[in-house]
Protein backbone atom coordinates (compact mmCIF):
# COMPACT_ATOMS: atom_id res chain seq x y z
CA UNK A 1 0.00 0.00 0.00
CA UNK A 2 2.89 2.33 0.72
CA UNK A 3 4.20 1.66 -2.78
CA UNK A 4 0.94 2.87 -4.32
CA UNK A 5 1.08 6.03 -2.20
CA UNK A 6 4.67 6.76 -3.24
CA UNK A 7 3.85 6.22 -6.90
CA UNK A 8 0.81 8.51 -6.64
CA UNK A 9 2.95 11.25 -5.10
CA UNK A 10 5.63 10.82 -7.78
CA UNK A 11 3.08 10.92 -10.58
CA UNK A 12 1.45 14.00 -9.08
CA UNK A 13 4.82 15.74 -8.80
CA UNK A 14 5.69 14.76 -12.36
CA UNK A 15 2.41 16.08 -13.72
CA UNK A 16 2.76 19.37 -11.86
CA UNK A 17 6.37 19.84 -13.02
CA UNK A 18 5.41 19.03 -16.59
CA UNK A 19 2.47 21.42 -16.54
CA UNK A 20 4.65 24.19 -15.06
CA UNK A 21 7.33 23.64 -17.69
CA UNK A 22 4.89 23.40 -20.59
CA UNK A 23 3.03 26.47 -19.32
CA UNK A 24 6.19 28.47 -19.96
CA UNK A 25 7.16 26.76 -23.22
CA UNK A 26 3.71 26.31 -24.79
CA UNK A 27 3.71 29.65 -26.71
CA UNK A 28 7.04 28.72 -28.33
CA UNK A 29 5.84 25.20 -29.19
CA UNK A 30 2.60 26.58 -30.61
CA UNK A 31 4.42 29.19 -32.72
CA UNK A 32 6.68 26.58 -34.33
CA UNK A 33 3.89 24.02 -34.68
CA UNK A 34 1.75 26.45 -36.67
CA UNK A 35 4.62 27.05 -39.08
CA UNK A 36 6.01 23.51 -39.34
CA UNK A 37 2.74 21.57 -39.43
CA UNK A 38 0.99 23.79 -41.97
CA UNK A 39 0.23 22.10 -45.30
CA UNK A 40 2.39 23.17 -48.22
CA UNK A 41 1.21 25.98 -50.43
CA UNK A 42 0.59 25.30 -54.14
CA UNK A 43 3.80 27.20 -54.99
CA UNK A 44 5.84 24.93 -52.73
CA UNK A 45 4.23 21.84 -54.26
CA UNK A 46 5.12 23.04 -57.77
CA UNK A 47 8.70 23.80 -56.70
CA UNK A 48 9.17 20.32 -55.21
CA UNK A 49 7.59 18.58 -58.19
CA UNK A 50 9.98 20.50 -60.44
CA UNK A 51 12.96 19.34 -58.40
CA UNK A 52 11.74 15.73 -58.67
CA UNK A 53 11.62 15.98 -62.45
CA UNK A 54 15.21 17.23 -62.54
CA UNK A 55 16.49 14.37 -60.39
CA UNK A 56 14.75 11.78 -62.53
CA UNK A 57 17.20 12.14 -65.44
CA UNK A 58 19.65 9.35 -64.49
CA UNK A 59 22.04 11.64 -62.65
CA UNK A 60 23.32 8.60 -60.76
CA UNK A 61 25.01 7.44 -63.97
CA UNK A 62 27.53 10.28 -63.67
CA UNK A 63 28.80 9.48 -60.18
CA UNK A 64 32.49 9.01 -59.73
CA UNK A 65 33.54 5.57 -58.60
CA UNK A 66 34.50 6.92 -55.19
CA UNK A 67 31.05 8.47 -54.67
CA UNK A 68 29.28 5.33 -55.85
CA UNK A 69 31.39 3.23 -53.46
CA UNK A 70 30.62 5.58 -50.60
CA UNK A 71 26.88 5.43 -51.33
CA UNK A 72 27.05 1.63 -51.40
CA UNK A 73 28.89 1.49 -48.08
CA UNK A 74 26.33 3.82 -46.49
CA UNK A 75 23.49 1.67 -47.84
CA UNK A 76 25.04 -1.48 -46.36
CA UNK A 77 25.60 0.29 -43.05
CA UNK A 78 21.92 1.27 -42.87
CA UNK A 79 20.88 -2.31 -43.66
CA UNK A 80 23.32 -3.68 -41.08
CA UNK A 81 22.02 -1.42 -38.31
CA UNK A 82 18.46 -2.32 -39.24
CA UNK A 83 19.18 -6.01 -38.75
CA UNK A 84 21.20 -5.38 -35.58
CA UNK A 85 18.25 -3.41 -34.20
CA UNK A 86 15.90 -6.24 -35.08
CA UNK A 87 18.12 -8.76 -33.28
CA UNK A 88 18.27 -6.50 -30.24
CA UNK A 89 14.52 -6.01 -30.33
CA UNK A 90 13.62 -9.66 -30.55
CA UNK A 91 16.49 -10.70 -28.22
CA UNK A 92 17.41 -13.56 -30.48
CA UNK A 93 19.35 -14.19 -33.66
CA UNK A 94 16.99 -16.81 -35.01
CA UNK A 95 13.45 -15.50 -34.91
CA UNK A 96 10.53 -14.41 -32.85
CA UNK A 97 9.22 -16.91 -30.30
CA UNK A 98 5.87 -18.24 -31.46
CA UNK A 99 3.51 -19.60 -28.84
CA UNK A 100 1.67 -22.55 -30.36
CA UNK A 101 -0.62 -24.66 -28.18
CA UNK A 102 0.46 -28.31 -27.79
CA UNK A 103 3.78 -27.65 -29.54
CA UNK A 104 7.02 -29.25 -28.48
CA UNK A 105 9.56 -26.47 -28.11
CA UNK A 106 11.75 -24.92 -25.48
CA UNK A 107 10.33 -21.85 -23.76
CA UNK A 108 12.49 -18.75 -24.07
CA UNK A 109 12.75 -16.73 -20.88
CA UNK A 110 13.27 -12.99 -21.30
CA UNK A 111 13.90 -12.26 -17.64
PyMOL commands that set and color helices and strands:
alter all, ss='L'
color gray80, all
select helices_A, chain A and resi 2-36+42-55+59-62+65-90
alter helices_A, ss='H'
color red, helices_A
deselect
rebuild
show_as cartoon
